Every structure is written in structure tokens, then in C-alpha cells.
Amino acid sequence: MSTERFKDLRAGPDSEDGADDGAERGVATKVRPKTKKPSMWRVILMNDDYTPMEFVVSILMGIFKKTSDEATAIMLSVHQTGIGTCGVYTFEVAETKVAQVMDAAKRAQHPLQCTLEKE
């Protein structure tokens, strides 16, 4: 096959010399949708008359990484008002922390309750 014939095959049937055949050429760009900030969820401890204050403080320090002073302040809020906010997280993190609290309370045989609510 000659190089002339090869040139003709590459150019296509409607073009004799491979010149522009009217098709648009350019760079394809992809429009990215704006990412939405994830919803945040508040993890809440609820007061009961049986769970020791020291256990609540240890939960706050261990699971929520609070300092001793922060944990004590949250525990006192739970004790005095009935509920206390442990932190605000994305749904998956908040759900995991609630499960960890409930698991630890169950293992220690305390009725401590923990839940989450959308912020």
C-alpha cells in the first residue's frame, strides 16, 4: 500500500487531504458539582440516677478525648440539667461514638444513655 493511499484512508471518505471536515474540535471540560458540607450531629449524654459520675468522666475523656476539666464540666451539665453535649461530628463519627458509649455502659452494667441529634 502506498503512502498516498494510507493518507487518503486516514483523512476519511469525505475529505481528500485530511483538512477540517466541519466537526468541532477542542478540549472537553467536565463541570464538577459543588460539594455540599456534610450535616453535623450533636452527641448527647442523658442523666440517670445510677451511673457514677466518675464513669461519665472516664467516658468523656476516653471516647471524646476531653480534658479532665472539660469532662467534669460536661458531666455536671448532664447531672444538673439532664443532658449534656459531648461534641458535634459528622453522622458516621457521631453514630460510632454513640455506639462506643452504649457498649462501654453495657459492659460496665450502667444504664447510661447516649443519643445524637441533627445540629
N, CA, C and O atoms as a GROMACS GRO file, in nm:
protein
  476
    1MET      N    1   0.085  -0.118   0.000
    1MET     CA    2   0.000   0.000   0.000
    1MET      C    3   0.089   0.123   0.000
    1MET      O    4   0.185   0.130   0.077
    2SER      N    5   0.060   0.219  -0.083
    2SER     CA    6   0.144   0.338  -0.093
    2SER      C    7   0.110   0.434   0.021
    2SER      O    8   0.006   0.423   0.085
    3THR      N    9   0.200   0.526   0.044
    3THR     CA   10   0.175   0.625   0.149
    3THR      C   11   0.062   0.718   0.110
    3THR      O   12  -0.009   0.768   0.198
    4GLU      N   13   0.043   0.742  -0.020
    4GLU     CA   14  -0.069   0.825  -0.064
    4GLU      C   15  -0.202   0.759  -0.028
    4GLU      O   16  -0.293   0.826   0.021
    5ARG      N   17  -0.213   0.631  -0.050
    5ARG     CA   18  -0.337   0.558  -0.020
    5ARG      C   19  -0.364   0.560   0.131
    5ARG      O   20  -0.478   0.578   0.174
    6PHE      N   21  -0.257   0.543   0.211
    6PHE     CA   22  -0.270   0.546   0.356
    6PHE      C   23  -0.319   0.683   0.401
    6PHE      O   24  -0.405   0.692   0.489
    7LYS      N   25  -0.265   0.788   0.342
    7LYS     CA   26  -0.306   0.924   0.375
    7LYS      C   27  -0.454   0.943   0.346
    7LYS      O   28  -0.525   1.006   0.424
    8ASP      N   29  -0.501   0.888   0.234
    8ASP     CA   30  -0.641   0.900   0.198
    8ASP      C   31  -0.731   0.826   0.296
    8ASP      O   32  -0.839   0.876   0.330
    9LEU      N   33  -0.690   0.709   0.343
    9LEU     CA   34  -0.770   0.634   0.438
    9LEU      C   35  -0.784   0.707   0.571
    9LEU      O   36  -0.891   0.706   0.632
   10ARG      N   37  -0.676   0.771   0.616
   10ARG     CA   38  -0.681   0.844   0.742
   10ARG      C   39  -0.767   0.968   0.732
   10ARG      O   40  -0.831   1.007   0.830
   11ALA      N   41  -0.771   1.028   0.619
   11ALA     CA   42  -0.846   1.152   0.601
   11ALA      C   43  -0.996   1.127   0.604
   11ALA      O   44  -1.072   1.218   0.636
   12GLY      N   45  -1.038   1.007   0.570
   12GLY     CA   46  -1.181   0.976   0.571
   12GLY      C   47  -1.239   0.988   0.433
   12GLY      O   48  -1.174   1.041   0.342
   13PRO      N   49  -1.361   0.939   0.415
   13PRO     CA   50  -1.420   0.935   0.282
   13PRO      C   51  -1.460   1.071   0.227
   13PRO      O   52  -1.463   1.088   0.106
   14ASP      N   53  -1.491   1.168   0.312
   14ASP     CA   54  -1.539   1.297   0.263
   14ASP      C   55  -1.429   1.400   0.245
   14ASP      O   56  -1.455   1.511   0.199
   15SER      N   57  -1.310   1.365   0.281
   15SER     CA   58  -1.201   1.462   0.275
   15SER      C   59  -1.090   1.408   0.189
   15SER      O   60  -1.050   1.292   0.201
   16GLU      N   61  -1.041   1.491   0.102
   16GLU     CA   62  -0.936   1.446   0.012
   16GLU      C   63  -0.798   1.463   0.072
   16GLU      O   64  -0.709   1.383   0.044
   17ASP      N   65  -0.778   1.565   0.152
   17ASP     CA   66  -0.644   1.589   0.204
   17ASP      C   67  -0.636   1.590   0.356
   17ASP      O   68  -0.534   1.628   0.412
   18GLY      N   69  -0.741   1.550   0.422
   18GLY     CA   70  -0.740   1.545   0.568
   18GLY      C   71  -0.768   1.680   0.631
   18GLY      O   72  -0.749   1.695   0.752
   19ALA      N   73  -0.813   1.778   0.553
   19ALA     CA   74  -0.842   1.911   0.606
   19ALA      C   75  -0.965   1.904   0.696
   19ALA      O   76  -1.032   1.801   0.703
   20ASP      N   77  -0.993   2.014   0.764
   20ASP     CA   78  -1.106   2.021   0.857
   20ASP      C   79  -1.235   1.980   0.789
   20ASP      O   80  -1.269   2.034   0.684
   21ASP      N   81  -1.305   1.887   0.846
   21ASP     CA   82  -1.428   1.836   0.785
   21ASP      C   83  -1.553   1.901   0.846
   21ASP      O   84  -1.664   1.851   0.824
   22GLY      N   85  -1.538   2.009   0.922
   22GLY     CA   86  -1.652   2.080   0.977
   22GLY      C   87  -1.686   2.037   1.120
   22GLY      O   88  -1.768   2.101   1.186
   23ALA      N   89  -1.624   1.930   1.168
   23ALA     CA   90  -1.651   1.885   1.305
   23ALA      C   91  -1.581   1.977   1.403
   23ALA      O   92  -1.470   2.024   1.378
   24GLU      N   93  -1.647   2.003   1.515
   24GLU     CA   94  -1.584   2.087   1.617
   24GLU      C   95  -1.476   2.010   1.689
   24GLU      O   96  -1.492   1.892   1.718
   25ARG      N   97  -1.368   2.077   1.716
   25ARG     CA   98  -1.259   2.014   1.790
   25ARG      C   99  -1.225   2.106   1.907
   25ARG      O  100  -1.233   2.228   1.898
   26GLY      N  101  -1.187   2.044   2.018
   26GLY     CA  102  -1.149   2.124   2.134
   26GLY      C  103  -1.125   2.033   2.252
   26GLY      O  104  -1.122   1.911   2.240
   27VAL      N  105  -1.108   2.094   2.366
   27VAL     CA  106  -1.082   2.019   2.488
   27VAL      C  107  -1.214   2.002   2.561
   27VAL      O  108  -1.287   2.097   2.585
   28ALA      N  109  -1.242   1.878   2.596
   28ALA     CA  110  -1.364   1.852   2.671
   28ALA      C  111  -1.340   1.890   2.817
   28ALA      O  112  -1.240   1.851   2.877
   29THR      N  113  -1.432   1.966   2.872
   29THR     CA  114  -1.421   2.001   3.014
   29THR      C  115  -1.539   1.941   3.088
   29THR      O  116  -1.650   1.931   3.036
   30LYS      N  117  -1.511   1.902   3.208
   30LYS     CA  118  -1.615   1.842   3.291
   30LYS      C  119  -1.651   1.941   3.402
   30LYS      O  120  -1.564   1.988   3.476
   31VAL      N  121  -1.777   1.972   3.412
   31VAL     CA  122  -1.823   2.064   3.516
   31VAL      C  123  -1.844   1.982   3.642
   31VAL      O  124  -1.923   1.887   3.643
   32ARG      N  125  -1.775   2.018   3.748
   32ARG     CA  126  -1.790   1.947   3.876
   32ARG      C  127  -1.896   2.014   3.961
   32ARG      O  128  -1.895   2.136   3.977
   33PRO      N  129  -1.986   1.935   4.015
   33PRO     CA  130  -2.086   1.996   4.104
   33PRO      C  131  -2.018   2.041   4.234
   33PRO      O  132  -1.921   1.980   4.279
   34LYS      N  133  -2.071   2.146   4.291
   34LYS     CA  134  -2.014   2.194   4.418
   34LYS      C  135  -2.043   2.092   4.527
   34LYS      O  136  -2.154   2.040   4.538
   35THR      N  137  -1.942   2.064   4.606
   35THR     CA  138  -1.962   1.968   4.714
   35THR      C  139  -2.035   2.037   4.829
   35THR      O  140  -2.006   2.152   4.864
   36LYS      N  141  -2.128   1.965   4.886
   36LYS     CA  142  -2.208   2.018   4.996
   36LYS      C  143  -2.142   1.977   5.128
   36LYS      O  144  -2.096   1.863   5.142
   37LYS      N  145  -2.139   2.068   5.222
   37LYS     CA  146  -2.084   2.037   5.354
   37LYS      C  147  -2.171   1.929   5.419
   37LYS      O  148  -2.294   1.934   5.410
   38PRO      N  149  -2.107   1.833   5.485
   38PRO     CA  150  -2.187   1.728   5.549
   38PRO      C  151  -2.267   1.782   5.668
   38PRO      O  152  -2.225   1.878   5.733
   39SER      N  153  -2.380   1.721   5.694
   39SER     CA  154  -2.461   1.759   5.810
   39SER      C  155  -2.383   1.725   5.937
   39SER      O  156  -2.309   1.626   5.941
   40MET      N  157  -2.401   1.805   6.037
   40MET     CA  158  -2.333   1.781   6.164
   40MET      C  159  -2.436   1.733   6.267
   40MET      O  160  -2.552   1.774   6.266
   41TRP      N  161  -2.389   1.645   6.354
   41TRP     CA  162  -2.475   1.582   6.455
   41TRP      C  163  -2.415   1.601   6.593
   41TRP      O  164  -2.295   1.588   6.613
   42ARG      N  165  -2.502   1.633   6.687
   42ARG     CA  166  -2.463   1.654   6.827
   42ARG      C  167  -2.480   1.523   6.903
   42ARG      O  168  -2.585   1.459   6.897
   43VAL      N  169  -2.374   1.482   6.974
   43VAL     CA  170  -2.380   1.361   7.058
   43VAL      C  171  -2.416   1.406   7.199
   43VAL      O  172  -2.350   1.493   7.257
   44ILE      N  173  -2.522   1.346   7.254
   44ILE     CA  174  -2.577   1.390   7.382
   44ILE      C  175  -2.581   1.274   7.482
   44ILE      O  176  -2.624   1.163   7.450
   45LEU      N  177  -2.534   1.303   7.604
   45LEU     CA  178  -2.547   1.209   7.716
   45LEU      C  179  -2.670   1.248   7.796
   45LEU      O  180  -2.700   1.367   7.812
   46MET      N  181  -2.740   1.149   7.848
   46MET     CA  182  -2.860   1.175   7.928
   46MET      C  183  -2.839   1.128   8.072
   46MET      O  184  -2.776   1.025   8.097
   47ASN      N  185  -2.891   1.204   8.163
   47ASN     CA  186  -2.875   1.174   8.305
   47ASN      C  187  -2.958   1.053   8.348
   47ASN      O  188  -3.066   1.027   8.294
   48ASP      N  189  -2.905   0.980   8.444
   48ASP     CA  190  -2.982   0.877   8.513
   48ASP      C  191  -2.937   0.878   8.659
   48ASP      O  192  -2.837   0.942   8.693
   49ASP      N  193  -3.008   0.810   8.743
   49ASP     CA  194  -2.978   0.813   8.886
   49ASP      C  195  -2.880   0.705   8.930
   49ASP      O  196  -2.855   0.691   9.049
   50TYR      N  197  -2.825   0.629   8.838
   50TYR     CA  198  -2.743   0.513   8.876
   50TYR      C  199  -2.600   0.515   8.825
   50TYR      O  200  -2.511   0.460   8.891
   51THR      N  201  -2.573   0.576   8.712
   51THR     CA  202  -2.438   0.576   8.655
   51THR      C  203  -2.348   0.669   8.738
   51THR      O  204  -2.382   0.786   8.756
   52PRO      N  205  -2.236   0.618   8.786
   52PRO     CA  206  -2.145   0.702   8.866
   52PRO      C  207  -2.086   0.817   8.784
   52PRO      O  208  -2.058   0.803   8.665
   53MET      N  209  -2.069   0.930   8.850
   53MET     CA  210  -2.012   1.047   8.783
   53MET      C  211  -1.872   1.017   8.729
   53MET      O  212  -1.835   1.065   8.622
   54GLU      N  213  -1.796   0.939   8.803
   54GLU     CA  214  -1.659   0.905   8.760
   54GLU      C  215  -1.660   0.827   8.630
   54GLU      O  216  -1.571   0.844   8.546
   55PHE      N  217  -1.760   0.742   8.613
   55PHE     CA  218  -1.771   0.664   8.489
   55PHE      C  219  -1.800   0.758   8.372
   55PHE      O  220  -1.741   0.742   8.264
   56VAL      N  221  -1.889   0.854   8.392
   56VAL     CA  222  -1.923   0.950   8.286
   56VAL      C  223  -1.799   1.030   8.248
   56VAL      O  224  -1.773   1.052   8.129
   57VAL      N  225  -1.723   1.074   8.346
   57VAL     CA  226  -1.600   1.150   8.319
   57VAL      C  227  -1.501   1.063   8.240
   57VAL      O  228  -1.438   1.110   8.146
   58SER      N  229  -1.488   0.937   8.278
   58SER     CA  230  -1.394   0.849   8.206
   58SER      C  231  -1.440   0.825   8.062
   58SER      O  232  -1.357   0.816   7.972
   59ILE      N  233  -1.570   0.816   8.039
   59ILE     CA  234  -1.624   0.802   7.903
   59ILE      C  235  -1.590   0.926   7.821
   59ILE      O  236  -1.544   0.916   7.707
   60LEU      N  237  -1.613   1.043   7.879
   60LEU     CA  238  -1.587   1.168   7.809
   60LEU      C  239  -1.438   1.186   7.776
   60LEU      O  240  -1.403   1.238   7.670
   61MET      N  241  -1.353   1.142   7.866
   61MET     CA  242  -1.209   1.154   7.841
   61MET      C  243  -1.161   1.047   7.741
   61MET      O  244  -1.078   1.076   7.655
   62GLY      N  245  -1.214   0.926   7.753
   62GLY     CA  246  -1.168   0.818   7.667
   62GLY      C  247  -1.223   0.822   7.526
   62GLY      O  248  -1.147   0.813   7.429
   63ILE      N  249  -1.352   0.836   7.513
   63ILE     CA  250  -1.416   0.830   7.381
   63ILE      C  251  -1.415   0.966   7.310
   63ILE      O  252  -1.395   0.974   7.189
   64PHE      N  253  -1.438   1.071   7.388
   64PHE     CA  254  -1.449   1.204   7.327
   64PHE      C  255  -1.323   1.288   7.340
   64PHE      O  256  -1.319   1.402   7.294
   65LYS      N  257  -1.219   1.232   7.401
   65LYS     CA  258  -1.088   1.298   7.414
   65LYS      C  259  -1.097   1.434   7.482
   65LYS      O  260  -1.027   1.528   7.443
   66LYS      N  261  -1.182   1.445   7.582
   66LYS     CA  262  -1.194   1.568   7.659
   66LYS      C  263  -1.088   1.570   7.769
   66LYS      O  264  -1.044   1.465   7.816
   67THR      N  265  -1.048   1.689   7.809
   67THR     CA  266  -0.957   1.702   7.924
   67THR      C  267  -1.038   1.671   8.049
   67THR      O  268  -1.161   1.663   8.044
   68SER      N  269  -0.969   1.655   8.160
   68SER     CA  270  -1.037   1.627   8.286
   68SER      C  271  -1.134   1.739   8.321
   68SER      O  272  -1.246   1.712   8.365
   69ASP      N  273  -1.093   1.863   8.302
   69ASP     CA  274  -1.179   1.977   8.333
   69ASP      C  275  -1.301   1.983   8.241
   69ASP      O  276  -1.413   2.006   8.287
   70GLU      N  277  -1.280   1.960   8.110
   70GLU     CA  278  -1.392   1.962   8.015
   70GLU      C  279  -1.490   1.848   8.047
   70GLU      O  280  -1.611   1.869   8.046
   71ALA      N  281  -1.437   1.731   8.075
   71ALA     CA  282  -1.521   1.615   8.106
   71ALA      C  283  -1.603   1.639   8.232
   71ALA      O  284  -1.721   1.604   8.238
   72THR      N  285  -1.541   1.699   8.332
   72THR     CA  286  -1.612   1.728   8.457
   72THR      C  287  -1.724   1.829   8.433
   72THR      O  288  -1.834   1.814   8.487
   73ALA      N  289  -1.697   1.931   8.353
   73ALA     CA  290  -1.798   2.033   8.323
   73ALA      C  291  -1.917   1.971   8.247
   73ALA      O  292  -2.032   2.003   8.277
   74ILE      N  293  -1.891   1.884   8.151
   74ILE     CA  294  -1.999   1.819   8.076
   74ILE      C  295  -2.078   1.727   8.168
   74ILE      O  296  -2.201   1.723   8.163
   75MET      N  297  -2.006   1.651   8.252
   75MET     CA  298  -2.072   1.560   8.346
   75MET      C  299  -2.163   1.638   8.441
   75MET      O  300  -2.275   1.594   8.468
   76LEU      N  301  -2.118   1.751   8.490
   76LEU     CA  302  -2.201   1.833   8.579
   76LEU      C  303  -2.323   1.888   8.506
   76LEU      O  304  -2.431   1.899   8.564
   77SER      N  305  -2.306   1.923   8.379
   77SER     CA  306  -2.419   1.969   8.298
   77SER      C  307  -2.523   1.857   8.283
   77SER      O  308  -2.643   1.881   8.293
   78VAL      N  309  -2.475   1.734   8.259
   78VAL     CA  310  -2.565   1.619   8.249
   78VAL      C  311  -2.637   1.600   8.381
   78VAL      O  312  -2.758   1.577   8.384
   79HIS      N  313  -2.564   1.608   8.490
   79HIS     CA  314  -2.620   1.586   8.623
   79HIS      C  315  -2.724   1.693   8.661
   79HIS      O  316  -2.828   1.661   8.718
   80GLN      N  317  -2.694   1.818   8.628
   80GLN     CA  318  -2.781   1.929   8.670
   80GLN      C  319  -2.897   1.957   8.576
   80GLN      O  320  -3.006   1.993   8.620
   81THR      N  321  -2.876   1.940   8.447
   81THR     CA  322  -2.982   1.976   8.351
   81THR      C  323  -3.048   1.855   8.286
   81THR      O  324  -3.151   1.868   8.219
   82GLY      N  325  -2.989   1.738   8.304
   82GLY     CA  326  -3.048   1.617   8.246
   82GLY      C  327  -2.982   1.571   8.117
   82GLY      O  328  -2.990   1.454   8.081
   83ILE      N  329  -2.916   1.665   8.047
   83ILE     CA  330  -2.845   1.627   7.924
   83ILE      C  331  -2.716   1.709   7.913
   83ILE      O  332  -2.702   1.814   7.976
   84GLY      N  333  -2.625   1.659   7.833
   84GLY     CA  334  -2.500   1.732   7.808
   84GLY      C  335  -2.445   1.695   7.672
   84GLY      O  336  -2.450   1.579   7.631
   85THR      N  337  -2.392   1.794   7.603
   85THR     CA  338  -2.336   1.772   7.470
   85THR      C  339  -2.190   1.728   7.481
   85THR      O  340  -2.108   1.796   7.542
   86CYS      N  341  -2.160   1.616   7.421
   86CYS     CA  342  -2.024   1.561   7.422
   86CYS      C  343  -1.940   1.616   7.308
   86CYS      O  344  -1.818   1.627   7.320
   87GLY      N  345  -2.006   1.651   7.199
   87GLY     CA  346  -1.935   1.701   7.081
   87GLY      C  347  -2.027   1.703   6.961
   87GLY      O  348  -2.138   1.651   6.964
   88VAL      N  349  -1.977   1.764   6.853
   88VAL     CA  350  -2.052   1.774   6.728
   88VAL      C  351  -1.965   1.714   6.618
   88VAL      O  352  -1.850   1.752   6.601
   89TYR      N  353  -2.022   1.619   6.544
   89TYR     CA  354  -1.946   1.541   6.446
   89TYR      C  355  -2.030   1.516   6.321
   89TYR      O  356  -2.151   1.541   6.319
   90THR      N  357  -1.964   1.464   6.217
   90THR     CA  358  -2.039   1.416   6.101
   90THR      C  359  -2.120   1.294   6.146
   90THR      O  360  -2.092   1.237   6.252
   91PHE      N  361  -2.218   1.255   6.068
   91PHE     CA  362  -2.309   1.148   6.109
   91PHE      C  363  -2.235   1.019   6.143
   91PHE      O  364  -2.262   0.958   6.247
   92GLU      N  365  -2.144   0.977   6.058
   92GLU     CA  366  -2.076   0.849   6.078
   92GLU      C  367  -1.994   0.849   6.208
   92GLU      O  368  -1.995   0.752   6.282
   93VAL      N  369  -1.925   0.960   6.232
   93VAL     CA  370  -1.844   0.970   6.355
   93VAL      C  371  -1.934   0.974   6.477
   93VAL      O  372  -1.908   0.906   6.576
   94ALA      N  373  -2.041   1.054   6.470
   94ALA     CA  374  -2.135   1.065   6.583
   94ALA      C  375  -2.198   0.930   6.613
   94ALA      O  376  -2.209   0.890   6.729
   95GLU      N  377  -2.240   0.859   6.510
   95GLU     CA  378  -2.302   0.729   6.527
   95GLU      C  379  -2.205   0.630   6.592
   95GLU      O  380  -2.245   0.551   6.678
   96THR      N  381  -2.080   0.634   6.551
   96THR     CA  382  -1.978   0.547   6.608
   96THR      C  383  -1.956   0.578   6.756
   96THR      O  384  -1.945   0.488   6.838
   97LYS      N  385  -1.949   0.706   6.789
   97LYS     CA  386  -1.925   0.746   6.929
   97LYS      C  387  -2.043   0.705   7.018
   97LYS      O  388  -2.022   0.660   7.130
   98VAL      N  389  -2.166   0.720   6.968
   98VAL     CA  390  -2.284   0.676   7.045
   98VAL      C  391  -2.274   0.526   7.071
   98VAL      O  392  -2.298   0.481   7.183
   99ALA      N  393  -2.240   0.450   6.969
   99ALA     CA  394  -2.227   0.305   6.984
   99ALA      C  395  -2.118   0.270   7.085
   99ALA      O  396  -2.136   0.178   7.165
  100GLN      N  397  -2.006   0.342   7.083
  100GLN     CA  398  -1.898   0.316   7.178
  100GLN      C  399  -1.942   0.345   7.321
  100GLN      O  400  -1.911   0.268   7.412
  101VAL      N  401  -2.015   0.454   7.342
  101VAL     CA  402  -2.065   0.488   7.476
  101VAL      C  403  -2.161   0.380   7.525
  101VAL      O  404  -2.149   0.331   7.637
  102MET      N  405  -2.255   0.343   7.440
  102MET     CA  406  -2.355   0.244   7.479
  102MET      C  407  -2.289   0.109   7.508
  102MET      O  408  -2.330   0.038   7.601
  103ASP      N  409  -2.190   0.074   7.432
  103ASP     CA  410  -2.116  -0.050   7.451
  103ASP      C  411  -2.042  -0.050   7.586
  103ASP      O  412  -2.048  -0.146   7.662
  104ALA      N  413  -1.972   0.061   7.613
  104ALA     CA  414  -1.897   0.072   7.738
  104ALA      C  415  -1.991   0.070   7.858
  104ALA      O  416  -1.961   0.007   7.960
  105ALA      N  417  -2.104   0.138   7.848
  105ALA     CA  418  -2.201   0.141   7.958
  105ALA      C  419  -2.258   0.001   7.982
  105ALA      O  420  -2.276  -0.041   8.096
  106LYS      N  421  -2.287  -0.069   7.876
  106LYS     CA  422  -2.341  -0.204   7.889
  106LYS      C  423  -2.239  -0.298   7.953
  106LYS      O  424  -2.273  -0.378   8.040
  107ARG      N  425  -2.113  -0.287   7.909
  107ARG     CA  426  -2.007  -0.372   7.968
  107ARG      C  427  -1.989  -0.345   8.117
  107ARG      O  428  -1.963  -0.436   8.195
  108ALA      N  429  -2.002  -0.217   8.155
  108ALA     CA  430  -1.986  -0.179   8.295
  108ALA      C  431  -2.117  -0.194   8.373
  108ALA      O  432  -2.122  -0.166   8.493
  109GLN      N  433  -2.222  -0.237   8.306
  109GLN     CA  434  -2.354  -0.258   8.365
  109GLN      C  435  -2.412  -0.129   8.424
  109GLN      O  436  -2.468  -0.127   8.534
  110HIS      N  437  -2.398  -0.020   8.345
  110HIS     CA  438  -2.458   0.109   8.382
  110HIS      C  439  -2.567   0.141   8.281
  110HIS      O  440  -2.555   0.107   8.163
  111PRO      N  441  -2.674   0.208   8.326
  111PRO     CA  442  -2.784   0.241   8.235
  111PRO      C  443  -2.764   0.372   8.157
  111PRO      O  444  -2.860   0.428   8.105
  112LEU      N  445  -2.642   0.419   8.147
  112LEU     CA  446  -2.613   0.545   8.078
  112LEU      C  447  -2.667   0.540   7.935
  112LEU      O  448  -2.648   0.442   7.863
  113GLN      N  449  -2.736   0.649   7.896
  113GLN     CA  450  -2.792   0.659   7.762
  113GLN      C  451  -2.724   0.772   7.686
  113GLN      O  452  -2.692   0.877   7.740
  114CYS      N  453  -2.705   0.745   7.558
  114CYS     CA  454  -2.640   0.842   7.471
  114CYS      C  455  -2.715   0.842   7.339
  114CYS      O  456  -2.756   0.736   7.291
  115THR      N  457  -2.732   0.958   7.280
  115THR     CA  458  -2.803   0.968   7.154
  115THR      C  459  -2.740   1.077   7.068
  115THR      O  460  -2.647   1.145   7.111
  116LEU      N  461  -2.792   1.092   6.947
  116LEU     CA  462  -2.744   1.201   6.862
  116LEU      C  463  -2.864   1.274   6.805
  116LEU      O  464  -2.972   1.219   6.788
  117GLU      N  465  -2.840   1.403   6.775
  117GLU     CA  466  -2.945   1.484   6.713
  117GLU      C  467  -2.880   1.575   6.610
  117GLU      O  468  -2.766   1.619   6.627
  118LYS      N  469  -2.954   1.601   6.505
  118LYS     CA  470  -2.902   1.686   6.398
  118LYS      C  471  -2.886   1.828   6.449
  118LYS      O  472  -2.974   1.880   6.518
  119GLU      N  473  -2.775   1.888   6.415
  119GLU     CA  474  -2.750   2.025   6.461
  119GLU      C  475  -2.821   2.124   6.374
  119GLU      O  476  -2.812   2.245   6.397
   0.00000   0.00000   0.00000
